[in-house]
């Protein structure tokens, strides 16, 4: 499918400099541009590419001032990065979605699957499950008994949703995601062994949530593990039983959240952050990578770093001192030696 620069500019509410009728059939990075593609420039480090990119169209910020001639047609917008993201979303929407149930899939006779949904080869849909409009279940997805999947949700190959879980609208689950596996609950017994505590709750995931590959979210012991609307989870994240993550919180890879922790809305966590259980985290909190959270965070909007995590600016100062610790110790020994003479 082809579009002109004029049509793209209209979609993005941008203004054109160059040929408005140049034809575009695909998208590209500015450093890998090809004729017939549209790229974008948002990071100043990539500015030099705009002067020789073969891309036919480049989306730029309105305040971009070229220092040399640019052969590509420019589309000026308020925010080039956001506009290109909008274009990517539009482009993805043009990809033809599939519908229907493959003869190689298994769908329980008691399940309800919307006519516009797609159930691919080797996918399993259990008893009493409900699959909404325009849902896309790729090959080898498992949908357990009584699971509800909201309209427009997409599950890539190998996603597993255990029984009784509830999935909202317009969610995206990448390959290997497991929703509703048992929480880690074992009671110590005499003889140094353990008795498994039944996990009879579920997982509730609200609308517009995206979950990366091989991320796991455990079902609640009782009640629900809850992922609120708009949450974005990276690959390889562990969310334990009875955790609640607030709206629009974003969490990077390899973070682990222990049981019954309650996280606020609009938070941002770096990779490999660890949370102990049964604590609360306020709204708008930012936590740096590899931090350890061992107590509740009660103040909104704080920025933390380190393990155990402290105020980020203080943690950075402490790190400078730690890097110089060997020299500091040598100076102390020298002072003590001189005092003992």
PyMOL commands that set and color helices and strands:
alter all, ss='L'
color gray80, all
select helices_A, chain A and resi 5-12+30-32+44-51+80-94+312-323+325-339
alter helices_A, ss='H'
color red, helices_A
select strands_A, chain A and resi 3-4+15-17+23-24+26-27+37-40+57-61+73-77+100-101+106-107+112-113+118-119+124-125+130-131+136-137+142-143+148-149+154-155+160-161+166-167+172-173+178-181+186-188+194-196+202-205+210-211+216-218+224-227+232-233+238-239+244-245+250-251+256-257+262-263+268-269+274-275+280-281+286-287+292-293+303-305+310-311
alter strands_A, ss='S'
color yellow, strands_A
deselect
rebuild
show_as cartoon
